[in-house]
């Protein structure tokens, strides 16, 4: 029984799927951050909440 539990623990499909989803989430987040940094370096402030300025025609 202990051997069976060890095998199930080692080859747990849900744990495997969770790791894949976690890795995919990290890759997506890294890609978003890299794209945002690249836009910032090229002077484009779209998507940067700290660089947001109201349009010149907006009432203040």
C-alpha positions, 0 to 999 in steps of 0.5 A: 500500500505504501508503494502504491501511495508513493507511485500515485504521489510521484505521478499525480496527474493533477499535480503535473497539470498544476505545474504546467498551468503555473509555468504557463502563467509565469511565461505569460506574465513575463511576456507582458512585463517584457512588452511593457518595458519595451514600450516604455523604452520606446517612449510609448506610455500606453498601458503604463498607469504611472505615466498616464496624463489627462488629454489636453482637452480634458477639464481639470 
